[in-house]
Each structure stands twice: as C-alpha cells, then as structure tokens.
C-alpha cells in the first residue's frame, strides 16, 4: 500500500508524534482529537495504527498542534 490509500479516505493532515524514544510520522483526518485514541496511517511502515494521543506531543508544519 501507499500513502494514497490514506489520502483517498480523508487522512490528509501530516503530523509527527513524539514520545520518549518514539517518533511516528502519521497521516490523520483534519478534525482528529489528538487527546483521544484515533486511527492514523503510519507513513514509515505503511500500515493503519491506533494511537493513544495523550501519550504523544504532535507537531505539524505550523508547529505544535496538540
């Protein structure tokens, strides 16, 4: 699969999630609540994952987003 799969399903916002030793490069839906559990496309592994948002700090191209 490729990122196109996620984009076609509305996962168009690119964010980086950081926590301790982890860094996730994700595509999420624009209205995603980053303080909840949410579905995301992992652009490195090319798979769908569920993220517990309260465990991460998120950055997008504009800076901190949640």
URKAQUI-V429964 format. One record per pair of residues at least 12 apart in sequence whose C-alpha atoms are under 10 Angstrom apart, sorted by the first residue. I is the first residue (numbers start at 1). J is the second residue. If there is no record, write none. Layout:
i->I j->J
i->I j->J
//
This chain:
i->1 j->45
i->1 j->46
i->1 j->47
i->2 j->41
i->2 j->43
i->2 j->44
i->2 j->45
i->2 j->46
i->2 j->47
i->3 j->26
i->3 j->27
i->3 j->41
i->3 j->42
i->3 j->43
i->3 j->44
i->3 j->46
i->3 j->47
i->5 j->41
i->5 j->46
i->5 j->47
i->6 j->27
i->6 j->28
i->6 j->29
i->6 j->40
i->6 j->41
i->6 j->42
i->6 j->43
i->6 j->46
i->6 j->47
i->6 j->48
i->7 j->27
i->7 j->28
i->7 j->29
i->7 j->41
i->9 j->28
i->9 j->29
i->10 j->27
i->10 j->28
i->10 j->29
i->10 j->30
i->11 j->26
i->11 j->27
i->11 j->28
i->11 j->29
i->11 j->30
i->11 j->31
i->11 j->32
i->11 j->39
i->11 j->40
i->11 j->41
i->12 j->26
i->12 j->27
i->12 j->28
i->12 j->29
i->12 j->30
i->12 j->41
i->13 j->26
i->13 j->27
i->13 j->28
i->13 j->29
i->13 j->30
i->13 j->31
i->13 j->32
i->13 j->40
i->13 j->60
i->13 j->61
i->14 j->26
i->14 j->27
i->14 j->28
i->14 j->29
i->14 j->30
i->14 j->40
i->14 j->41
i->14 j->43
i->14 j->58
i->14 j->59
i->14 j->60
i->14 j->61
i->15 j->27
i->15 j->28
i->15 j->40
i->15 j->57
i->15 j->58
i->15 j->59
i->15 j->60
i->15 j->61
i->15 j->62
i->15 j->63
i->15 j->64
i->15 j->65
i->16 j->42
i->16 j->56
i->16 j->57
i->16 j->58
i->16 j->59
i->16 j->60
i->16 j->61
i->16 j->64
i->16 j->65
i->17 j->34
i->17 j->51
i->17 j->53
i->17 j->55
i->17 j->56
i->17 j->57
i->17 j->58
i->17 j->59
i->17 j->60
i->17 j->65
i->17 j->66
i->18 j->55
i->18 j->56
i->18 j->57
i->18 j->58
i->18 j->59
i->19 j->54
i->19 j->55
i->19 j->56
i->19 j->57
i->19 j->58
i->20 j->55
i->20 j->56
i->20 j->57
i->22 j->56
i->23 j->56
i->23 j->57
i->23 j->58
i->24 j->41
i->24 j->42
i->24 j->43
i->24 j->44
i->24 j->45
i->24 j->51
i->24 j->56
i->24 j->58
i->25 j->40
i->25 j->41
i->25 j->42
i->25 j->43
i->25 j->44
i->25 j->45
i->25 j->58
i->25 j->59
i->25 j->60
i->26 j->39
i->26 j->40
i->26 j->41
i->26 j->42
i->26 j->43
i->26 j->44
i->26 j->45
i->26 j->46
i->26 j->47
i->26 j->48
i->26 j->49
i->26 j->51
i->26 j->58
i->26 j->60
i->27 j->39
i->27 j->40
i->27 j->41
i->27 j->42
i->27 j->43
i->27 j->48
i->28 j->40
i->28 j->41
i->28 j->42
i->29 j->41
i->32 j->53
i->33 j->53
i->33 j->54
i->33 j->66
i->34 j->51
i->34 j->52
i->34 j->53
i->34 j->54
i->34 j->55
i->34 j->56
i->34 j->57
i->34 j->58
i->34 j->65
i->34 j->66
i->35 j->51
i->35 j->52
i->35 j->53
i->35 j->54
i->35 j->55
i->35 j->56
i->35 j->57
i->35 j->66
i->36 j->51
i->36 j->52
i->36 j->53
i->36 j->54
i->36 j->55
i->37 j->50
i->37 j->51
i->37 j->52
i->37 j->53
i->37 j->54
i->37 j->55
i->38 j->50
i->38 j->51
i->38 j->52
i->38 j->53
i->39 j->51
i->39 j->52
i->39 j->53
i->53 j->66
i->54 j->66
//
